[in-house]
Amino acid sequence: MMSRIWPIGVAVITDSLRRKVVYVVLAFAAMLALAIPSLPDYGLGVEGAVFREVALALVYVTGLVIALSLAANRIPAEFERRTVYNVLAKGVSRWEYLVGTWLGIFCVMAGTIAAFTVVEQVVGVVTYGDPMWQLWQGSLAVLLEMGVVTAFAASVSTMAGPVVVVTATLAVVFAGHSRSTLVGGEGALALSPFYPSFDAFNVVNPVAHGSGVPMLYLLSMIVVFVGFVGLFLSVGVLILSRKDL
């Protein structure tokens, strides 16, 4: 099974690097990270927290841009170029194709977010004398959420074009972080077991203004990640299996 899924993922990684989308996004994000220390002075002990908060925001935006640019275009482009037929003709099932595509995009995001986090750590050491190891917890949370976002986008892309995929994905991201806004305080509490919230991945406050989150919380994020990814990819596989190729 992995012998068929992994080559698809590698092809996605190779194509992403060839198109240099990742390099452009990473270079732009790195320049912004280097500019963070030029923000106004908020007082002793506060500068580091502000840096971490802005740095996590940049990681999030970077991950979201990569997720949308790759997931919204990869599968529709393969259908348009008809290269997907060559892949399926080699004995690869449709679900393996979708999972392999998601895996490749996820690996690209993991590498990009890791590289960006290292840049932020270097800036933290040089500017504040602090390696800020808790940034890795925030980056992990961003990676897991973007993995979920990518699974949704990839699934939608099996039946729609890039514009629809981007619009639907941004709507899901907004809804995932707006439970209390959309359904109200009491309603949010009543619907909490059923509402598809991404709040589990929001660790900005403990990472930026505290010492991070406990290991048990990180494990709970992974459980939520697996559940969402499994759900979205299952829906995508169902759609793709019914698609007339």
CYANA upper distance limits for C-alpha pairs under 8 A (distance plus 0.5 A):
  1 MET  CA      5 ILE  CA      6.84
  1 MET  CA     96 GLU  CA      8.24
  2 MET  CA      6 TRP  CA      6.01
  3 SER  CA      7 PRO  CA      7.41
  4 ARG  CA      8 ILE  CA      7.49
  4 ARG  CA     92 VAL  CA      6.84
  4 ARG  CA     96 GLU  CA      7.60
  5 ILE  CA      9 GLY  CA      7.04
  5 ILE  CA     96 GLU  CA      5.98
  5 ILE  CA     97 TYR  CA      7.12
  5 ILE  CA     99 VAL  CA      7.40
  5 ILE  CA    100 GLY  CA      5.10
  6 TRP  CA     10 VAL  CA      6.67
  6 TRP  CA    100 GLY  CA      6.56
  6 TRP  CA    103 LEU  CA      8.38
  6 TRP  CA    104 GLY  CA      8.47
  7 PRO  CA     11 ALA  CA      6.64
  7 PRO  CA    100 GLY  CA      8.11
  8 ILE  CA     12 VAL  CA      6.88
  8 ILE  CA     97 TYR  CA      7.28
  8 ILE  CA    100 GLY  CA      5.58
  8 ILE  CA    101 THR  CA      6.64
  8 ILE  CA    104 GLY  CA      7.69
  9 GLY  CA     13 ILE  CA      6.80
  9 GLY  CA    100 GLY  CA      5.27
  9 GLY  CA    101 THR  CA      5.92
  9 GLY  CA    102 TRP  CA      7.87
  9 GLY  CA    103 LEU  CA      6.05
  9 GLY  CA    104 GLY  CA      4.23
  9 GLY  CA    105 ILE  CA      7.86
 10 VAL  CA     14 THR  CA      6.55
 10 VAL  CA    104 GLY  CA      6.57
 11 ALA  CA     15 ASP  CA      6.55
 11 ALA  CA    104 GLY  CA      7.99
 12 VAL  CA     16 SER  CA      6.57
 12 VAL  CA    101 THR  CA      6.90
 12 VAL  CA    104 GLY  CA      5.68
 12 VAL  CA    105 ILE  CA      7.10
 13 ILE  CA     17 LEU  CA      6.76
 13 ILE  CA    104 GLY  CA      5.96
 13 ILE  CA    105 ILE  CA      7.25
 13 ILE  CA    107 CYS  CA      7.87
 13 ILE  CA    108 VAL  CA      6.55
 14 THR  CA     18 ARG  CA      6.59
 15 ASP  CA     19 ARG  CA      6.67
 16 SER  CA     20 LYS  CA      6.93
 16 SER  CA     21 VAL  CA      7.06
 16 SER  CA     22 VAL  CA      7.38
 16 SER  CA     70 LEU  CA      8.07
 16 SER  CA    108 VAL  CA      8.16
 17 LEU  CA     21 VAL  CA      7.53
 17 LEU  CA     22 VAL  CA      7.10
 17 LEU  CA     23 TYR  CA      8.11
 20 LYS  CA     24 VAL  CA      6.89
 21 VAL  CA     25 VAL  CA      6.82
 21 VAL  CA     66 ILE  CA      8.29
 22 VAL  CA     26 LEU  CA      6.44
 22 VAL  CA     66 ILE  CA      7.44
 22 VAL  CA    108 VAL  CA      8.44
 22 VAL  CA    112 THR  CA      7.59
 23 TYR  CA     27 ALA  CA      6.44
 24 VAL  CA     28 PHE  CA      6.69
 25 VAL  CA     29 ALA  CA      6.59
 25 VAL  CA     62 THR  CA      7.16
 25 VAL  CA     65 VAL  CA      8.36
 25 VAL  CA     66 ILE  CA      8.13
 26 LEU  CA     30 ALA  CA      6.50
 26 LEU  CA     62 THR  CA      7.83
 26 LEU  CA    112 THR  CA      7.25
 26 LEU  CA    116 PHE  CA      7.31
 27 ALA  CA     31 MET  CA      6.80
 28 PHE  CA     32 LEU  CA      6.93
 29 ALA  CA     33 ALA  CA      6.70
 29 ALA  CA     58 LEU  CA      7.13
 29 ALA  CA     59 VAL  CA      8.36
 29 ALA  CA     62 THR  CA      7.30
 29 ALA  CA    116 PHE  CA      8.00
 30 ALA  CA     34 LEU  CA      6.75
 30 ALA  CA    116 PHE  CA      7.11
 30 ALA  CA    119 VAL  CA      7.23
 30 ALA  CA    120 GLU  CA      8.33
 31 MET  CA     35 ALA  CA      6.87
 32 LEU  CA     36 ILE  CA      6.96
 32 LEU  CA     58 LEU  CA      8.36
 33 ALA  CA     55 ALA  CA      6.97
 33 ALA  CA     58 LEU  CA      8.07
 33 ALA  CA    119 VAL  CA      8.18
 33 ALA  CA    120 GLU  CA      6.81
 33 ALA  CA    123 VAL  CA      8.07
 34 LEU  CA    120 GLU  CA      8.35
 34 LEU  CA    123 VAL  CA      7.05
 35 ALA  CA     39 LEU  CA      8.10
 36 ILE  CA     51 PHE  CA      6.82
 36 ILE  CA     54 VAL  CA      7.86
 36 ILE  CA     55 ALA  CA      8.30
 37 PRO  CA     51 PHE  CA      7.46
 37 PRO  CA    127 THR  CA      7.62
 41 ASP  CA     47 GLU  CA      7.08
 42 TYR  CA     46 VAL  CA      6.34
 42 TYR  CA     47 GLU  CA      6.47
 43 GLY  CA     47 GLU  CA      7.13
 45 GLY  CA     49 ALA  CA      7.92
 46 VAL  CA     50 VAL  CA      6.77
 47 GLU  CA     51 PHE  CA      6.60
 48 GLY  CA     52 ARG  CA      6.71
 48 GLY  CA    124 GLY  CA      8.24
 48 GLY  CA    128 TYR  CA      7.27
 49 ALA  CA     53 GLU  CA      6.67
 49 ALA  CA    208 ALA  CA      5.50
 49 ALA  CA    209 HIS  CA      5.81
 50 VAL  CA     54 VAL  CA      6.66
 50 VAL  CA    208 ALA  CA      7.64
 51 PHE  CA     55 ALA  CA      6.37
 51 PHE  CA    124 GLY  CA      8.49
 51 PHE  CA    208 ALA  CA      8.41
 52 ARG  CA     56 LEU  CA      6.56
 52 ARG  CA    132 MET  CA      8.46
 52 ARG  CA    135 LEU  CA      7.52
 52 ARG  CA    207 VAL  CA      8.00
 52 ARG  CA    208 ALA  CA      5.44
 53 GLU  CA     57 ALA  CA      6.86
 53 GLU  CA    204 VAL  CA      6.98
 53 GLU  CA    205 ASN  CA      8.34
 53 GLU  CA    207 VAL  CA      8.47
 53 GLU  CA    208 ALA  CA      5.59
 53 GLU  CA    209 HIS  CA      8.49
 54 VAL  CA     58 LEU  CA      6.77
 55 ALA  CA     59 VAL  CA      6.76
 55 ALA  CA    120 GLU  CA      7.41
 56 LEU  CA     60 TYR  CA      6.66
 56 LEU  CA    135 LEU  CA      7.93
 56 LEU  CA    138 GLY  CA      7.02
 56 LEU  CA    139 SER  CA      7.54
 56 LEU  CA    204 VAL  CA      7.60
 57 ALA  CA     61 VAL  CA      6.75
 58 LEU  CA     62 THR  CA      6.49
 59 VAL  CA     63 GLY  CA      6.60
 59 VAL  CA    113 ILE  CA      7.02
 59 VAL  CA    116 PHE  CA      7.67
 59 VAL  CA    117 THR  CA      8.16
 59 VAL  CA    139 SER  CA      7.34
 59 VAL  CA    142 VAL  CA      7.71
 60 TYR  CA     64 LEU  CA      6.61
 60 TYR  CA    142 VAL  CA      6.32
 61 VAL  CA     65 VAL  CA      6.58
 62 THR  CA     66 ILE  CA      6.80
 62 THR  CA    113 ILE  CA      8.18
 63 GLY  CA     67 ALA  CA      6.51
 63 GLY  CA    109 MET  CA      6.77
 63 GLY  CA    112 THR  CA      8.44
 63 GLY  CA    113 ILE  CA      7.35
 63 GLY  CA    142 VAL  CA      7.74
 63 GLY  CA    143 LEU  CA      7.63
 63 GLY  CA    146 MET  CA      6.80
 64 LEU  CA     68 LEU  CA      6.58
 64 LEU  CA    146 MET  CA      6.92
 65 VAL  CA     69 SER  CA      6.47
 66 ILE  CA     70 LEU  CA      6.49
 66 ILE  CA    109 MET  CA      7.29
 67 ALA  CA     71 ALA  CA      6.16
 67 ALA  CA     72 ALA  CA      8.32
 67 ALA  CA    105 ILE  CA      7.70
 67 ALA  CA    109 MET  CA      7.79
 67 ALA  CA    146 MET  CA      7.10
 67 ALA  CA    149 VAL  CA      7.69
 67 ALA  CA    150 THR  CA      6.05
 68 LEU  CA     72 ALA  CA      5.93
 68 LEU  CA    150 THR  CA      7.82
 68 LEU  CA    153 ALA  CA      7.81
 68 LEU  CA    166 VAL  CA      6.71
 68 LEU  CA    169 THR  CA      8.41
 69 SER  CA     73 ASN  CA      6.93
 70 LEU  CA     74 ARG  CA      6.26
 70 LEU  CA    105 ILE  CA      7.26
 71 ALA  CA     75 ILE  CA      7.86
 71 ALA  CA    102 TRP  CA      8.15
 71 ALA  CA    105 ILE  CA      7.56
 71 ALA  CA    150 THR  CA      6.48
 71 ALA  CA    153 ALA  CA      6.26
 71 ALA  CA    154 ALA  CA      5.71
 71 ALA  CA    157 SER  CA      7.95
 72 ALA  CA     76 PRO  CA      7.98
 72 ALA  CA    153 ALA  CA      6.61
 72 ALA  CA    154 ALA  CA      7.10
 72 ALA  CA    157 SER  CA      6.50
 72 ALA  CA    161 GLY  CA      7.87
 72 ALA  CA    162 PRO  CA      5.28
 72 ALA  CA    163 VAL  CA      8.29
 72 ALA  CA    165 VAL  CA      6.08
 72 ALA  CA    166 VAL  CA      6.81
 73 ASN  CA     77 ALA  CA      6.27
 73 ASN  CA    157 SER  CA      8.12
 73 ASN  CA    161 GLY  CA      8.19
 73 ASN  CA    162 PRO  CA      6.12
 74 ARG  CA     78 GLU  CA      6.83
 74 ARG  CA    101 THR  CA      8.46
 75 ILE  CA     79 PHE  CA      6.78
 75 ILE  CA    101 THR  CA      8.48
 75 ILE  CA    154 ALA  CA      7.78
 75 ILE  CA    157 SER  CA      6.75
 75 ILE  CA    158 THR  CA      7.07
 76 PRO  CA     80 GLU  CA      6.63
 76 PRO  CA    157 SER  CA      6.74
 76 PRO  CA    158 THR  CA      7.46
 76 PRO  CA    160 ALA  CA      8.02
 76 PRO  CA    161 GLY  CA      6.66
 76 PRO  CA    162 PRO  CA      7.76
 77 ALA  CA     81 ARG  CA      6.56
 78 GLU  CA     82 ARG  CA      6.14
 78 GLU  CA     83 THR  CA      5.75
 78 GLU  CA     84 VAL  CA      5.88
 79 PHE  CA     83 THR  CA      7.10
 79 PHE  CA     84 VAL  CA      6.39
 79 PHE  CA     85 TYR  CA      8.47
 82 ARG  CA     86 ASN  CA      8.11
 83 THR  CA     87 VAL  CA      7.26
 84 VAL  CA     88 LEU  CA      6.76
 85 TYR  CA     89 ALA  CA      6.44
 85 TYR  CA    245 LEU  CA      8.47
 86 ASN  CA     90 LYS  CA      7.17
 87 VAL  CA     91 GLY  CA      8.10
 87 VAL  CA     92 VAL  CA      6.90
 87 VAL  CA     97 TYR  CA      8.42
 88 LEU  CA     92 VAL  CA      5.36
 88 LEU  CA     93 SER  CA      6.75
 88 LEU  CA     94 ARG  CA      7.54
 88 LEU  CA     97 TYR  CA      8.23
 92 VAL  CA     96 GLU  CA      6.78
 92 VAL  CA     97 TYR  CA      7.08
 93 SER  CA     97 TYR  CA      6.82
 94 ARG  CA     98 LEU  CA      6.85
 94 ARG  CA    237 VAL  CA      7.44
 94 ARG  CA    240 LEU  CA      7.24
 94 ARG  CA    241 SER  CA      7.06
 95 TRP  CA     99 VAL  CA      6.58
 95 TRP  CA    237 VAL  CA      5.75
 95 TRP  CA    240 LEU  CA      8.29
 95 TRP  CA    241 SER  CA      8.30
 96 GLU  CA    100 GLY  CA      6.31
 97 TYR  CA    101 THR  CA      6.63
 98 LEU  CA    102 TRP  CA      6.76
 98 LEU  CA    154 ALA  CA      8.01
 98 LEU  CA    155 SER  CA      8.38
 98 LEU  CA    233 LEU  CA      8.08
 98 LEU  CA    236 GLY  CA      8.11
 98 LEU  CA    237 VAL  CA      7.43
 99 VAL  CA    103 LEU  CA      6.52
 99 VAL  CA    233 LEU  CA      7.68
100 GLY  CA    104 GLY  CA      6.68
101 THR  CA    105 ILE  CA      6.93
101 THR  CA    154 ALA  CA      8.46
102 TRP  CA    106 PHE  CA      6.56
102 TRP  CA    150 THR  CA      7.29
102 TRP  CA    151 ALA  CA      6.76
102 TRP  CA    154 ALA  CA      7.27
103 LEU  CA    107 CYS  CA      6.66
104 GLY  CA    108 VAL  CA      6.85
105 ILE  CA    109 MET  CA      6.78
105 ILE  CA    150 THR  CA      8.08
106 PHE  CA    110 ALA  CA      6.61
106 PHE  CA    146 MET  CA      8.45
106 PHE  CA    147 GLY  CA      6.39
106 PHE  CA    150 THR  CA      7.97
107 CYS  CA    111 GLY  CA      6.71
108 VAL  CA    112 THR  CA      6.70
109 MET  CA    113 ILE  CA      6.42
109 MET  CA    143 LEU  CA      7.54
110 ALA  CA    114 ALA  CA      6.50
110 ALA  CA    143 LEU  CA      6.90
111 GLY  CA    115 ALA  CA      6.64
112 THR  CA    116 PHE  CA      6.64
113 ILE  CA    117 THR  CA      6.56
113 ILE  CA    139 SER  CA      7.18
113 ILE  CA    143 LEU  CA      7.72
114 ALA  CA    118 VAL  CA      6.84
114 ALA  CA    139 SER  CA      7.99
115 ALA  CA    119 VAL  CA      6.95
116 PHE  CA    120 GLU  CA      6.80
117 THR  CA    121 GLN  CA      6.66
117 THR  CA    135 LEU  CA      7.53
117 THR  CA    136 TRP  CA      7.42
117 THR  CA    139 SER  CA      7.52
118 VAL  CA    122 VAL  CA      6.74
119 VAL  CA    123 VAL  CA      6.80
120 GLU  CA    124 GLY  CA      6.57
121 GLN  CA    125 VAL  CA      6.65
121 GLN  CA    130 ASP  CA      8.37
121 GLN  CA    131 PRO  CA      5.65
121 GLN  CA    132 MET  CA      6.70
121 GLN  CA    133 TRP  CA      8.04
121 GLN  CA    135 LEU  CA      8.37
122 VAL  CA    126 VAL  CA      6.64
122 VAL  CA    131 PRO  CA      7.45
123 VAL  CA    127 THR  CA      6.31
123 VAL  CA    128 TYR  CA      8.39
124 GLY  CA    128 TYR  CA      5.79
124 GLY  CA    129 GLY  CA      6.84
124 GLY  CA    130 ASP  CA      6.03
124 GLY  CA    131 PRO  CA      6.15
124 GLY  CA    132 MET  CA      7.17
125 VAL  CA    129 GLY  CA      4.68
125 VAL  CA    130 ASP  CA      5.15
125 VAL  CA    131 PRO  CA      5.46
125 VAL  CA    132 MET  CA      8.35
126 VAL  CA    130 ASP  CA      8.42
133 TRP  CA    137 GLN  CA      8.43
134 GLN  CA    138 GLY  CA      7.40
134 GLN  CA    207 VAL  CA      6.31
134 GLN  CA    211 SER  CA      7.17
134 GLN  CA    212 GLY  CA      6.03
135 LEU  CA    139 SER  CA      6.62
135 LEU  CA    207 VAL  CA      7.05
135 LEU  CA    208 ALA  CA      8.35
136 TRP  CA    140 LEU  CA      6.50
137 GLN  CA    141 ALA  CA      6.80
137 GLN  CA    207 VAL  CA      7.69
137 GLN  CA    212 GLY  CA      7.44
137 GLN  CA    213 VAL  CA      8.00
137 GLN  CA    218 LEU  CA      8.44
138 GLY  CA    142 VAL  CA      6.77
138 GLY  CA    203 VAL  CA      6.67
138 GLY  CA    204 VAL  CA      7.19
138 GLY  CA    207 VAL  CA      6.83
139 SER  CA    143 LEU  CA      6.57
140 LEU  CA    144 LEU  CA      6.66
141 ALA  CA    145 GLU  CA      6.74
141 ALA  CA    201 PHE  CA      5.59
141 ALA  CA    202 ASN  CA      7.60
141 ALA  CA    203 VAL  CA      7.63
141 ALA  CA    221 MET  CA      7.81
142 VAL  CA    146 MET  CA      6.53
142 VAL  CA    201 PHE  CA      7.34
143 LEU  CA    147 GLY  CA      6.54
144 LEU  CA    148 VAL  CA      6.99
144 LEU  CA    201 PHE  CA      7.96
144 LEU  CA    221 MET  CA      8.14
144 LEU  CA    222 ILE  CA      7.73
144 LEU  CA    225 PHE  CA      6.45
145 GLU  CA    149 VAL  CA      6.73
145 GLU  CA    198 PHE  CA      7.70
145 GLU  CA    201 PHE  CA      6.76
145 GLU  CA    225 PHE  CA      7.46
146 MET  CA    150 THR  CA      6.39
147 GLY  CA    151 ALA  CA      6.71
147 GLY  CA    225 PHE  CA      8.02
147 GLY  CA    229 VAL  CA      7.67
148 VAL  CA    152 PHE  CA      6.87
148 VAL  CA    225 PHE  CA      6.84
148 VAL  CA    228 PHE  CA      6.52
148 VAL  CA    229 VAL  CA      5.67
148 VAL  CA    232 PHE  CA      8.31
149 VAL  CA    153 ALA  CA      6.65
149 VAL  CA    169 THR  CA      7.37
149 VAL  CA    173 VAL  CA      7.85
150 THR  CA    154 ALA  CA      6.37
151 ALA  CA    155 SER  CA      6.64
151 ALA  CA    229 VAL  CA      6.19
151 ALA  CA    232 PHE  CA      6.26
151 ALA  CA    233 LEU  CA      6.30
152 PHE  CA    156 VAL  CA      6.76
152 PHE  CA    169 THR  CA      7.46
152 PHE  CA    229 VAL  CA      8.16
152 PHE  CA    232 PHE  CA      5.81
152 PHE  CA    233 LEU  CA      7.60
152 PHE  CA    236 GLY  CA      8.42
153 ALA  CA    157 SER  CA      6.54
153 ALA  CA    165 VAL  CA      6.34
153 ALA  CA    166 VAL  CA      7.86
153 ALA  CA    168 ALA  CA      8.33
153 ALA  CA    169 THR  CA      6.36
154 ALA  CA    158 THR  CA      7.23
154 ALA  CA    233 LEU  CA      8.38
154 ALA  CA    236 GLY  CA      7.81
155 SER  CA    159 MET  CA      8.33
155 SER  CA    232 PHE  CA      7.04
155 SER  CA    233 LEU  CA      6.58
155 SER  CA    235 VAL  CA      7.27
155 SER  CA    236 GLY  CA      4.46
155 SER  CA    237 VAL  CA      7.86
155 SER  CA    239 ILE  CA      8.26
156 VAL  CA    160 ALA  CA      6.63
156 VAL  CA    165 VAL  CA      6.41
156 VAL  CA    236 GLY  CA      7.29
157 SER  CA    161 GLY  CA      6.64
157 SER  CA    162 PRO  CA      7.46
157 SER  CA    165 VAL  CA      6.38
158 THR  CA    236 GLY  CA      7.29
158 THR  CA    239 ILE  CA      7.44
158 THR  CA    240 LEU  CA      6.48
159 MET  CA    239 ILE  CA      7.77
159 MET  CA    240 LEU  CA      8.15
159 MET  CA    243 LYS  CA      8.45
160 ALA  CA    164 VAL  CA      6.63
160 ALA  CA    165 VAL  CA      6.97
161 GLY  CA    165 VAL  CA      6.72
162 PRO  CA    166 VAL  CA      6.57
163 VAL  CA    167 THR  CA      6.68
164 VAL  CA    168 ALA  CA      6.47
165 VAL  CA    169 THR  CA      6.44
166 VAL  CA    170 LEU  CA      6.58
167 THR  CA    171 ALA  CA      6.72
168 ALA  CA    172 VAL  CA      6.78
169 THR  CA    173 VAL  CA      6.71
170 LEU  CA    174 PHE  CA      6.64
171 ALA  CA    175 ALA  CA      6.60
172 VAL  CA    176 GLY  CA      6.33
173 VAL  CA    177 HIS  CA      7.02
173 VAL  CA    198 PHE  CA      8.28
174 PHE  CA    178 SER  CA      6.63
175 ALA  CA    179 ARG  CA      7.01
175 ALA  CA    182 LEU  CA      8.07
175 ALA  CA    197 SER  CA      7.90
176 GLY  CA    196 PRO  CA      6.56
176 GLY  CA    197 SER  CA      4.81
176 GLY  CA    198 PHE  CA      5.25
176 GLY  CA    199 ASP  CA      7.58
177 HIS  CA    197 SER  CA      6.67
177 HIS  CA    198 PHE  CA      6.16
177 HIS  CA    199 ASP  CA      6.40
178 SER  CA    182 LEU  CA      6.45
178 SER  CA    197 SER  CA      8.33
179 ARG  CA    183 VAL  CA      6.57
179 ARG  CA    184 GLY  CA      7.95
179 ARG  CA    188 ALA  CA      6.39
179 ARG  CA    195 TYR  CA      7.89
179 ARG  CA    197 SER  CA      7.13
180 SER  CA    184 GLY  CA      5.26
180 SER  CA    185 GLY  CA      5.70
180 SER  CA    187 GLY  CA      8.10
180 SER  CA    188 ALA  CA      5.75
181 THR  CA    185 GLY  CA      8.15
183 VAL  CA    187 GLY  CA      5.78
183 VAL  CA    188 ALA  CA      6.04
184 GLY  CA    188 ALA  CA      6.18
185 GLY  CA    189 LEU  CA      6.91
186 GLU  CA    190 ALA  CA      6.77
187 GLY  CA    191 LEU  CA      6.52
188 ALA  CA    192 SER  CA      6.20
188 ALA  CA    195 TYR  CA      8.41
191 LEU  CA    195 TYR  CA      6.12
192 SER  CA    197 SER  CA      8.47
198 PHE  CA    202 ASN  CA      7.84
200 ALA  CA    221 MET  CA      6.61
200 ALA  CA    224 VAL  CA      8.08
201 PHE  CA    221 MET  CA      6.86
203 VAL  CA    207 VAL  CA      6.57
203 VAL  CA    212 GLY  CA      8.35
203 VAL  CA    213 VAL  CA      7.95
204 VAL  CA    208 ALA  CA      6.11
204 VAL  CA    209 HIS  CA      8.37
205 ASN  CA    209 HIS  CA      5.93
205 ASN  CA    210 GLY  CA      7.38
206 PRO  CA    210 GLY  CA      5.01
206 PRO  CA    211 SER  CA      6.74
206 PRO  CA    212 GLY  CA      5.40
206 PRO  CA    213 VAL  CA      6.74
207 VAL  CA    211 SER  CA      6.47
207 VAL  CA    212 GLY  CA      4.82
207 VAL  CA    213 VAL  CA      7.53
208 ALA  CA    212 GLY  CA      8.24
213 VAL  CA    217 TYR  CA      6.93
213 VAL  CA    218 LEU  CA      7.69
214 PRO  CA    218 LEU  CA      7.21
215 MET  CA    219 LEU  CA      6.82
216 LEU  CA    220 SER  CA      6.79
217 TYR  CA    221 MET  CA      6.81
218 LEU  CA    222 ILE  CA      6.97
219 LEU  CA    223 VAL  CA      6.88
220 SER  CA    224 VAL  CA      6.81
221 MET  CA    225 PHE  CA      6.55
222 ILE  CA    226 VAL  CA      6.64
223 VAL  CA    227 GLY  CA      6.73
224 VAL  CA    228 PHE  CA      6.68
225 PHE  CA    229 VAL  CA      6.51
226 VAL  CA    230 GLY  CA      6.36
227 GLY  CA    231 LEU  CA      6.65
228 PHE  CA    232 PHE  CA      6.62
229 VAL  CA    233 LEU  CA      6.42
230 GLY  CA    234 SER  CA      6.44
231 LEU  CA    235 VAL  CA      6.87
232 PHE  CA    236 GLY  CA      6.72
233 LEU  CA    237 VAL  CA      6.51
234 SER  CA    238 LEU  CA      6.71
235 VAL  CA    239 ILE  CA      6.77
236 GLY  CA    240 LEU  CA      6.54
237 VAL  CA    241 SER  CA      6.40
238 LEU  CA    242 ARG  CA      6.99
239 ILE  CA    243 LYS  CA      6.84
